[in-house]
């Protein structure tokens, strides 16, 4: 049991918005996004993390404030975008939907309706 926990502990990377369980580099979205620059990587590329899409990332109740703040910021920006900036509005709307999906998943897992 201790060996299993030690192996898992080495794979766990804590982030403000998710936990990265870097168990299989071939499944890490950050490495796929980096392409050839990430060959032989033994740790995730935190700066390229898209935890809402990575199969090795998990979100927990402690991460909710980060996602909620991100969603609120996007709502504010979307409300101030003019008609001429349709592309930016569409991009932010897509990102807001992702934030809201993660928030819903966190709420469902934690049993809250926050």
C-alpha positions as CSV (number, residue, x, y, z in Angstrom):
1,X,0.0,0.0,0.0
2,X,2.8,2.4,0.9
3,X,4.5,1.8,-2.5
4,X,1.2,2.5,-4.3
5,X,0.8,5.8,-2.4
6,X,4.4,6.8,-3.0
7,X,4.0,6.3,-6.8
8,X,0.8,8.3,-6.8
9,X,2.4,11.1,-4.7
10,X,5.1,11.6,-7.3
11,X,2.5,11.9,-10.0
12,X,0.3,14.5,-8.2
13,X,0.9,18.1,-9.1
14,X,-1.1,20.6,-7.2
15,X,-2.4,23.7,-9.0
16,X,-4.7,26.6,-7.9
17,X,-7.4,25.4,-10.4
18,X,-6.9,21.7,-10.5
19,X,-4.9,18.6,-9.4
20,X,-2.8,17.1,-12.2
21,X,-2.4,13.3,-11.9
22,X,0.6,13.0,-14.3
23,X,0.5,9.2,-14.6
24,X,0.7,8.8,-18.3
25,X,2.6,11.5,-20.3
26,X,1.0,10.3,-23.5
27,X,-2.4,11.4,-22.2
28,X,-1.3,14.8,-20.9
29,X,-3.0,17.5,-23.0
30,X,-0.2,20.0,-22.1
31,X,2.4,17.8,-23.7
32,X,0.2,17.3,-26.8
33,X,-0.2,21.0,-27.1
34,X,3.5,21.5,-26.8
35,X,4.2,19.0,-29.6
36,X,7.8,18.1,-30.1
37,X,9.0,20.6,-27.5
38,X,7.8,18.2,-24.7
39,X,9.5,15.0,-25.7
40,X,10.7,13.0,-22.7
41,X,8.9,15.3,-20.3
42,X,8.7,13.8,-16.8
43,X,6.4,16.6,-15.4
44,X,3.4,18.5,-16.8
45,X,3.8,21.8,-18.4
46,X,1.7,23.8,-15.9
47,X,1.8,26.9,-18.1
48,X,0.0,25.1,-20.9
49,X,-2.5,23.3,-18.7
50,X,-6.1,23.2,-19.9
51,X,-7.5,21.2,-17.1
52,X,-11.1,21.5,-18.3
53,X,-10.0,19.3,-21.3
54,X,-7.2,17.1,-19.8
55,X,-8.1,13.6,-18.8
56,X,-5.5,13.6,-16.0
57,X,-6.8,16.7,-14.3
58,X,-9.4,16.7,-11.5
59,X,-11.2,19.6,-9.9
60,X,-12.3,19.7,-6.3
61,X,-14.3,22.1,-4.0
62,X,-11.1,23.9,-3.1
63,X,-10.6,24.9,-6.7
64,X,-14.1,26.4,-7.0
65,X,-13.1,30.0,-6.1
66,X,-10.6,30.1,-8.9
67,X,-13.1,28.9,-11.5
68,X,-15.9,31.2,-10.1
69,X,-13.6,34.3,-10.3
70,X,-12.6,33.4,-13.8
71,X,-16.3,33.1,-14.8
72,X,-17.2,36.4,-13.2
73,X,-14.3,38.2,-14.9
74,X,-15.4,36.8,-18.3
75,X,-19.0,37.9,-17.7
76,X,-17.7,41.5,-17.0
77,X,-15.6,41.5,-20.1
78,X,-18.3,40.1,-22.3
79,X,-20.7,42.8,-21.1
80,X,-18.3,45.6,-22.1
81,X,-17.4,44.2,-25.6
82,X,-18.7,46.3,-28.4
83,X,-20.4,45.0,-31.6
84,X,-17.2,45.4,-33.6
85,X,-15.4,42.8,-31.5
86,X,-17.6,39.8,-32.3
87,X,-14.6,37.4,-32.5
88,X,-13.4,38.3,-29.1
89,X,-16.9,38.0,-27.7
90,X,-17.3,34.6,-29.2
91,X,-14.0,33.4,-27.8
92,X,-14.8,34.6,-24.3
93,X,-18.3,33.2,-24.4
94,X,-16.8,29.8,-25.2
95,X,-14.3,30.1,-22.4
96,X,-17.1,31.2,-20.0
97,X,-19.1,28.1,-21.0
98,X,-16.1,25.9,-20.1
99,X,-15.7,27.7,-16.7
100,X,-19.4,27.1,-16.0
101,X,-19.2,23.5,-17.0
102,X,-16.2,22.9,-14.6
103,X,-18.2,24.8,-11.8
104,X,-21.2,22.6,-12.4
105,X,-19.0,19.5,-12.2
106,X,-17.4,20.7,-9.0
107,X,-20.8,21.4,-7.5
108,X,-22.1,18.0,-8.5
109,X,-19.1,16.2,-7.0
110,X,-19.2,18.1,-3.8
111,X,-23.0,17.9,-3.4
112,X,-23.5,21.6,-3.3
113,X,-25.6,23.9,-5.4
114,X,-23.2,26.8,-4.9
